[in-house]
Amino acid sequence: MELDIQCEEMSPSRWAELLSTMKSCKTIRLDDCNLSSSNCEDLSSVIHMNPSLTELKLNNNELGDAGIEHLCKGLLMPSCSLQKLWLQNCNLTSASCETLRSVLSAQPSLTELHVGDNKLGTAGVKVLCQGMMNPNCKLQKLQLEYCELTADIVEALNAALQSKPTLKELSLSNNTLGDTAVKQLCRGLVEASCSLELLHLENCGITSDSCREISAVLSNKPSLVDLSVGDNKIGDSGLALLCQGLMHPNCRIQKLWLWDCDLTSASCKDLSRLISTKESLMEISLIDNNLRDSGMEMLCQALKDPKSKLQELWVRECGLTTACCKAVSSALSVNKYLKVLHIGENKLGDAGVEVLCEGLLHPNCSIQSLWLGNCDLTAACCATLTTVMATKQCLTELDLSYNSLEDEGIRKLCEALRNPSCNLQQLILYDIYWSSEVDDELRALEESKPDVKIIS
């Protein structure tokens, strides 16, 4: 049984009602429910009395250190079988880390701990690392984003990594680590016996100076399938170093996020080689890089390679124009694997989307999710888009937000949604003006087709 409640104010009567339900739940999710430390006393009892409870999510509640102290009393009970604990943005400080250390040391069932967006600080996370080093600890996933960590944390993390071969996922994004610390961390990861699968280092103050060491992790850890270094100024020179590791025969990367990394079209030669030869690569995010049309054309050439198995390509806000749409369309007509294309916030225009639709309509194209938000579109391209919606049954999600479609364009989209052959499940239309009459049409359409969500 699963209890999943979000964004609900808890009255005493409602809380009492839920407590009786929780005693038989396997999963409890109470994100954004205005819970406090007093609720944690009750939750501690639930954890103690319900041995079937394996997942507890309490994100975005003002639990505080006192709340965690109450909660951990239940977590330390021999009857507790909790495996996943989410405490993101719960107003915790380093004081909570001593209590959580006890849980890590004593509770081998706990395999996931998510404590991001709390002011734990370097001192607090050092205490957590002590708990990780206990032989009883079997932690597999540790999420420490926005925890106010500094470079001084790396020595403790490396010691924990050395003693914890079970660790599969480590997220340190949005902490001020810097190149020296990231280099040290990567050297530790190469030496550690852990089979790390996910490493997230977004916005960690990384430059090209760290990329050789990150590359070494990629070439030495075939288990690593998910790497995110977005929002770091690695530049084209850093990407070239990363690609040495990414192209290594040992590397089995599946998901690579490089958004806002100061890349230009110069990086697209290396990226194209990666896309066309690394068959394990399924998803790449290049959002907010200055790739330009010339860079996109190189990527499209790679997508046409039979060895490319890429399923998701994110190129939002990459300085693209109508000029690259012929290349994108050509790639769509050849590549059978691409399922998700995020190409919004580029000046494609109506003419560009018309060309794009030629590729979308090709029998080879398997696109399921297409994002064209803020692409300088008007109602003029909607007739062609409706043809795609009505004939391309694999297309289930379409985002046209922040475009001047107005009543004429929205009415054409509605016409396509009414078509029995249209399989679209989600149409996203943020910040588009339409009249009250068209609004009534949209509401009526939603009522007649409950499987379709129109998000505006």
Backbone hydrogen bonds, N-H to C=O, Kabsch-Sander energy under -0.5 kcal/mol:
donor,donor_aa,acceptor,acceptor_aa,energy
3,L,27,T,-2.8
4,D,2,E,-0.6
5,I,3,L,-0.5
5,I,29,R,-2.9
7,C,31,D,-1.8
10,M,33,C,-0.7
11,S,9,E,-0.8
15,W,11,S,-2.8
16,A,12,P,-2.3
17,E,13,S,-2.0
18,L,14,R,-2.2
19,L,15,W,-2.4
20,S,16,A,-1.2
21,T,17,E,-0.9
22,M,18,L,-2.5
23,K,19,L,-0.9
24,S,21,T,-1.7
25,C,22,M,-1.6
26,K,1,M,-3.1
27,T,1,M,-1.5
28,I,55,E,-2.5
29,R,3,L,-3.0
30,L,57,K,-3.0
32,D,59,N,-2.2
33,C,30,L,-0.7
39,N,36,S,-0.6
40,C,36,S,-1.1
41,E,37,S,-0.9
41,E,38,S,-0.5
42,D,38,S,-1.0
43,L,39,N,-2.3
44,S,40,C,-2.4
45,S,41,E,-1.5
46,V,42,D,-2.0
47,I,43,L,-2.6
48,H,44,S,-2.0
49,M,45,S,-2.5
50,N,46,V,-1.8
53,L,50,N,-1.6
54,T,26,K,-2.8
55,E,26,K,-1.6
56,L,84,K,-2.6
57,K,28,I,-2.8
58,L,56,L,-0.5
58,L,86,W,-2.5
60,N,88,Q,-3.0
61,N,58,L,-0.5
62,E,35,L,-0.7
63,L,61,N,-2.1
64,G,90,C,-2.5
67,G,63,L,-1.3
68,I,64,G,-1.7
69,E,65,D,-2.0
70,H,66,A,-1.9
71,L,67,G,-2.7
72,C,68,I,-2.7
73,K,69,E,-0.8
73,K,70,H,-0.9
74,G,70,H,-0.8
74,G,71,L,-0.8
75,L,71,L,-1.6
76,L,72,C,-1.7
77,M,74,G,-1.3
80,C,77,M,-1.7
83,Q,54,T,-2.5
84,K,54,T,-2.3
85,L,112,E,-1.9
86,W,56,L,-2.5
87,L,85,L,-0.5
87,L,114,H,-3.5
89,N,116,G,-2.1
90,C,87,L,-0.6
94,S,119,K,-0.6
96,S,93,T,-1.7
97,C,94,S,-1.1
98,E,94,S,-0.6
99,T,95,A,-0.7
100,L,96,S,-2.5
101,R,97,C,-2.4
102,S,98,E,-1.5
103,V,99,T,-1.4
104,L,100,L,-2.6
105,S,101,R,-2.3
106,A,102,S,-1.5
107,Q,103,V,-2.5
110,L,107,Q,-1.3
111,T,83,Q,-2.3
111,T,109,S,-0.5
112,E,83,Q,-2.3
113,L,141,K,-2.2
114,H,85,L,-2.5
115,V,113,L,-0.6
115,V,143,Q,-2.1
117,D,145,E,-3.3
119,K,92,L,-1.1
120,L,118,N,-2.3
121,G,147,C,-2.4
122,T,148,E,-0.6
124,G,120,L,-1.1
125,V,121,G,-2.1
126,K,122,T,-2.0
127,V,123,A,-1.2
128,L,124,G,-1.6
129,C,125,V,-2.3
130,Q,126,K,-1.3
131,G,127,V,-1.5
132,M,128,L,-2.0
133,M,129,C,-1.5
134,N,131,G,-1.2
137,C,134,N,-1.6
138,K,110,L,-0.5
140,Q,111,T,-2.9
141,K,111,T,-2.4
142,L,169,E,-2.3
143,Q,113,L,-2.3
144,L,142,L,-0.6
144,L,171,S,-2.9
146,Y,173,S,-1.6
147,C,144,L,-0.7
153,I,150,T,-1.9
154,V,151,A,-1.5
157,L,153,I,-2.2
158,N,154,V,-3.0
159,A,155,E,-1.9
160,A,156,A,-2.1
161,L,157,L,-2.7
162,Q,158,N,-2.2
163,S,159,A,-1.3
164,K,160,A,-0.6
164,K,161,L,-0.7
167,L,164,K,-1.4
168,K,140,Q,-3.2
169,E,140,Q,-2.6
170,L,198,L,-2.3
171,S,142,L,-2.2
172,L,170,L,-0.5
172,L,200,H,-2.8
174,N,202,E,-3.4
176,T,149,L,-1.0
177,L,175,N,-1.9
178,G,204,C,-3.0
179,D,205,G,-0.6
181,A,177,L,-0.5
182,V,178,G,-2.1
183,K,179,D,-2.8
184,Q,180,T,-2.0
185,L,181,A,-2.7
186,C,182,V,-2.6
187,R,183,K,-2.3
188,G,184,Q,-1.9
189,L,185,L,-2.4
190,V,186,C,-2.2
191,E,187,R,-1.7
192,A,188,G,-2.3
195,S,165,P,-1.0
196,L,194,C,-0.8
197,E,168,K,-3.7
198,L,168,K,-2.2
199,L,226,D,-2.6
200,H,170,L,-2.0
201,L,199,L,-0.5
201,L,228,S,-3.3
203,N,230,G,-2.0
204,C,201,L,-0.7
208,S,233,K,-0.6
210,S,207,T,-1.6
211,C,208,S,-1.0
213,E,210,S,-0.6
214,I,210,S,-1.9
215,S,211,C,-2.4
216,A,212,R,-1.6
217,V,213,E,-1.5
218,L,214,I,-1.9
219,S,215,S,-2.0
220,N,216,A,-1.4
221,K,217,V,-1.8
224,L,221,K,-1.9
225,V,197,E,-2.0
225,V,223,S,-0.6
226,D,197,E,-2.0
227,L,255,K,-2.5
228,S,199,L,-2.0
229,V,257,W,-2.3
231,D,259,W,-3.3
233,K,206,I,-0.8
234,I,232,N,-1.9
235,G,261,C,-2.4
238,G,234,I,-1.5
239,L,235,G,-2.1
240,A,236,D,-2.0
241,L,237,S,-1.4
242,L,238,G,-2.4
243,C,239,L,-2.4
244,Q,240,A,-0.7
244,Q,241,L,-0.8
245,G,241,L,-0.9
245,G,242,L,-0.6
246,L,242,L,-2.5
247,M,243,C,-2.4
248,H,245,G,-0.9
251,C,248,H,-1.4
252,R,224,L,-0.5
254,Q,225,V,-2.5
255,K,225,V,-2.9
256,L,283,E,-2.6
257,W,227,L,-2.3
258,L,256,L,-0.6
258,L,285,S,-2.9
260,D,287,I,-2.9
261,C,258,L,-0.6
265,S,290,N,-0.7
267,S,264,T,-1.7
268,C,265,S,-1.2
269,K,266,A,-0.6
271,L,267,S,-2.4
272,S,268,C,-2.3
273,R,269,K,-1.8
274,L,270,D,-2.0
275,I,271,L,-2.7
276,S,272,S,-2.4
277,T,273,R,-1.2
278,K,274,L,-2.6
279,E,277,T,-1.2
281,L,278,K,-1.4
282,M,254,Q,-2.5
283,E,254,Q,-2.5
284,I,312,E,-2.0
285,S,256,L,-2.2
286,L,284,I,-0.5
286,L,314,W,-3.2
288,D,316,R,-2.6
289,N,286,L,-0.7
290,N,263,L,-1.4
291,L,289,N,-2.1
292,R,318,C,-2.5
295,G,291,L,-1.2
296,M,292,R,-2.2
297,E,293,D,-2.4
298,M,294,S,-1.3
299,L,295,G,-1.9
300,C,296,M,-2.4
301,Q,297,E,-1.7
302,A,298,M,-1.6
303,L,299,L,-2.0
304,K,300,C,-1.0
305,D,302,A,-1.6
308,S,305,D,-1.7
311,Q,282,M,-2.7
312,E,282,M,-2.4
313,L,340,V,-2.4
314,W,284,I,-2.2
315,V,313,L,-0.6
315,V,342,H,-3.2
317,E,344,G,-1.9
318,C,315,V,-0.6
322,T,347,K,-0.8
324,C,321,T,-1.4
325,C,322,T,-1.6
328,V,324,C,-2.0
329,S,325,C,-2.8
330,S,326,K,-2.2
331,A,327,A,-2.1
332,L,328,V,-2.4
333,S,329,S,-1.6
334,V,330,S,-0.6
334,V,331,A,-1.0
335,N,331,A,-3.2
339,K,311,Q,-2.9
340,V,311,Q,-2.6
341,L,369,S,-2.6
342,H,313,L,-2.4
343,I,341,L,-0.8
343,I,371,W,-2.0
345,E,373,G,-3.4
347,K,320,L,-1.5
348,L,346,N,-2.2
349,G,375,C,-2.6
350,D,376,D,-0.6
352,G,348,L,-1.1
353,V,349,G,-2.1
354,E,350,D,-2.3
355,V,351,A,-1.7
356,L,352,G,-2.4
357,C,353,V,-2.3
358,E,354,E,-0.7
358,E,355,V,-0.9
359,G,355,V,-0.9
359,G,356,L,-0.6
360,L,356,L,-1.9
361,L,357,C,-2.1
362,H,359,G,-1.1
365,C,362,H,-1.4
366,S,338,L,-0.5
368,Q,339,K,-3.3
369,S,339,K,-2.4
370,L,397,E,-2.4
371,W,341,L,-2.4
372,L,370,L,-0.6
372,L,399,D,-3.2
374,N,401,S,-3.0
375,C,372,L,-0.6
379,A,404,S,-0.6
381,C,378,T,-1.4
382,C,379,A,-1.4
383,A,379,A,-0.5
385,L,381,C,-1.9
386,T,382,C,-2.6
387,T,383,A,-1.4
388,V,384,T,-1.8
389,M,385,L,-2.7
390,A,386,T,-2.4
391,T,387,T,-1.6
392,K,388,V,-2.7
393,Q,391,T,-1.1
395,L,392,K,-1.4
396,T,368,Q,-2.3
396,T,394,C,-0.6
397,E,368,Q,-2.1
398,L,426,Q,-2.4
399,D,370,L,-2.4
400,L,398,L,-0.6
400,L,428,I,-2.7
402,Y,430,Y,-2.8
403,N,400,L,-0.6
404,S,377,L,-1.3
405,L,403,N,-1.9
409,G,405,L,-2.0
410,I,406,E,-2.4
411,R,407,D,-2.7
412,K,408,E,-1.5
413,L,409,G,-1.9
414,C,410,I,-2.4
415,E,411,R,-2.0
416,A,412,K,-1.7
417,L,413,L,-2.3
418,R,414,C,-1.7
419,N,415,E,-0.7
419,N,416,A,-0.9
422,C,419,N,-2.0
423,N,389,M,-0.6
425,Q,396,T,-2.3
426,Q,396,T,-2.0
427,L,453,K,-2.7
428,I,398,L,-2.7
428,I,426,Q,-0.5
429,L,427,L,-0.6
429,L,455,I,-3.9
431,D,456,S,-0.6
432,I,429,L,-0.7
439,D,435,S,-2.1
440,D,436,S,-2.1
441,E,437,E,-1.7
442,L,438,V,-2.4
443,R,439,D,-2.3
444,A,440,D,-2.4
445,L,441,E,-2.2
446,E,442,L,-2.2
447,E,443,R,-1.9
448,S,444,A,-2.1
449,K,445,L,-2.1
452,V,449,K,-2.1
453,K,425,Q,-2.9
453,K,451,D,-0.5
454,I,452,V,-0.5
455,I,427,L,-2.5
455,I,453,K,-0.7
456,S,454,I,-0.6
